């Protein structure tokens, strides 16, 4: 790793080439990170997230960092919305054919019952 710039308070590092997140962005590293509990991490790694940019050196809502694992909730919430939308769409698409099949089965059963009583 090598220094990639920054201020005297925080020095930024880059991960060697070839290390990519799932959006094909290189991971970034930071030194001397102050965590929410007040502790200091000497080095942390973060992903720029889906948009490929970070305005806060790893603290954007879509950035995933080693010092704030709760950031993944940004993507989990979106994934949950997508799953719910897909489920609702599937339910609507399947509702009419299933309803039709039930009605056909009821009609066939009623005809069978009518024939057997004759």
C-alpha positions as CSV (number, residue, x, y, z in Angstrom):
1,X,0.0,0.0,0.0
2,X,1.1,3.5,-0.5
3,X,0.0,7.0,0.6
4,X,-2.4,8.6,-1.8
5,X,-2.7,12.0,-0.3
6,X,-4.8,13.7,2.5
7,X,-4.2,16.0,5.3
8,X,-1.9,15.7,8.3
9,X,-4.8,14.3,10.4
10,X,-5.8,11.5,8.0
11,X,-3.6,9.8,5.4
12,X,-5.4,7.9,2.7
13,X,-4.1,4.7,1.2
14,X,-5.0,2.7,-1.9
15,X,-5.3,-1.0,-2.1
16,X,-3.1,-2.7,-4.7
17,X,-4.6,-2.9,-8.2
18,X,-6.8,-5.9,-8.9
19,X,-8.8,-5.7,-5.7
20,X,-12.3,-4.7,-6.7
21,X,-15.7,-4.5,-5.0
22,X,-18.8,-6.0,-6.7
23,X,-19.2,-2.8,-8.7
24,X,-15.7,-3.1,-10.2
25,X,-14.4,-0.1,-8.1
26,X,-11.1,-0.4,-6.3
27,X,-11.3,-0.5,-2.5
28,X,-10.0,2.5,-0.6
29,X,-8.1,2.6,2.7
30,X,-8.0,5.2,5.4
31,X,-5.7,5.6,8.4
32,X,-6.5,6.8,11.9
33,X,-10.3,6.4,11.8
34,X,-12.3,7.6,14.8
35,X,-15.2,5.1,15.3
36,X,-18.6,6.0,16.7
37,X,-17.6,4.6,20.1
38,X,-14.6,6.9,20.2
39,X,-11.9,4.3,19.6
40,X,-9.4,4.8,16.8
41,X,-8.7,2.2,14.1
42,X,-5.2,2.5,12.7
43,X,-6.4,1.4,9.2
44,X,-9.8,0.8,7.6
45,X,-11.0,-0.3,4.2
46,X,-14.1,0.9,2.3
47,X,-16.0,0.5,-0.9
48,X,-17.2,3.5,-2.8
49,X,-20.5,1.8,-3.2
50,X,-22.7,1.4,-6.2
51,X,-22.3,5.1,-7.4
52,X,-18.5,4.8,-7.4
53,X,-17.9,8.0,-5.5
54,X,-17.5,9.0,-1.9
55,X,-18.0,12.6,-0.7
56,X,-17.0,11.6,2.9
57,X,-14.1,9.2,2.5
58,X,-16.2,6.1,3.2
59,X,-19.0,7.6,5.2
60,X,-21.6,8.1,2.5
61,X,-24.9,6.1,3.0
62,X,-24.0,3.8,0.1
63,X,-20.3,3.3,1.1
64,X,-19.5,0.1,2.9
65,X,-16.7,0.4,5.4
66,X,-14.8,-1.8,7.8
67,X,-15.4,0.7,10.6
68,X,-19.2,1.0,10.1
69,X,-20.7,-2.4,9.2
70,X,-24.2,-1.0,9.5
71,X,-23.8,0.8,6.2
72,X,-24.8,-2.5,4.5
73,X,-28.3,-1.7,5.7
74,X,-28.6,0.8,2.8
75,X,-28.4,-2.1,0.4
76,X,-30.4,-4.5,2.5
77,X,-33.3,-2.0,2.7
78,X,-33.3,-1.6,-1.1
79,X,-33.0,-5.3,-1.6
80,X,-36.0,-5.9,0.7
81,X,-38.0,-3.4,-1.3
82,X,-37.1,-5.1,-4.6
83,X,-38.0,-8.5,-3.2
84,X,-41.4,-7.2,-1.8
85,X,-42.1,-5.6,-5.2
86,X,-41.3,-8.8,-7.1
87,X,-43.4,-10.8,-4.7
88,X,-46.4,-8.5,-5.1
89,X,-46.0,-8.5,-8.9
90,X,-45.8,-12.3,-8.9
91,X,-48.9,-12.5,-6.7
92,X,-50.9,-10.3,-9.0
93,X,-49.7,-12.1,-12.1
94,X,-50.6,-15.5,-10.6
95,X,-53.8,-14.5,-8.9
96,X,-56.0,-14.5,-12.0
97,X,-54.8,-17.8,-13.4
98,X,-55.1,-19.5,-10.0
99,X,-58.6,-18.0,-9.5
100,X,-59.6,-19.2,-12.9
101,X,-58.3,-22.7,-12.2
102,X,-60.2,-22.8,-8.9
103,X,-63.4,-21.7,-10.6
104,X,-62.9,-24.3,-13.4
105,X,-62.3,-27.0,-10.7
106,X,-65.5,-25.9,-8.9
107,X,-67.5,-26.0,-12.1
108,X,-66.1,-29.5,-13.0
109,X,-67.0,-30.7,-9.4
110,X,-70.5,-29.3,-9.6
111,X,-71.0,-31.1,-13.0
112,X,-69.7,-34.3,-11.6
113,X,-72.0,-34.0,-8.6
114,X,-74.9,-33.3,-10.9
115,X,-74.2,-36.3,-13.1
116,X,-73.8,-38.6,-10.1
117,X,-77.2,-37.6,-8.6
118,X,-79.1,-38.3,-11.9
